Amino acid sequence: MVSFPRLECWNDMTKMATVVAEVDKKRVLCRISSESLKLKFGASDDKLMQSVVQHRVVIEAAAKRLIERDVYEEDGSVLIKTSDL
């Protein structure tokens, strides 16, 4: 089962937002780039995290599909691309 606690953060160095998924009691970091947020949701640079909060249902659904298909990065995280949304 995949669940999503209300945990999210922004990494200014990588320009990525992260939401957390819990899969079998383990945390999985689900990342989405500023570029994807801008392309898919029209987010501006100063409202990237607001876009994550506003579109969290869509982002979580994309992350869940990737997790269920075992599409993980080498570090165990999930990278949500624009095409996944």
DAZICOR-V409166 format. One line per field, one symbol per residue. burial: + if it has 9 or more other ideal C-beta (glycine too) atoms within 8 Angstrom, else -. A space follows every 50 residues. Layout:
burial = ???
This chain:
burial = -+-+---+-++----++++++++----+++++-+-+++-++-+----++- ++--++--++-++++++----+----++-+----+
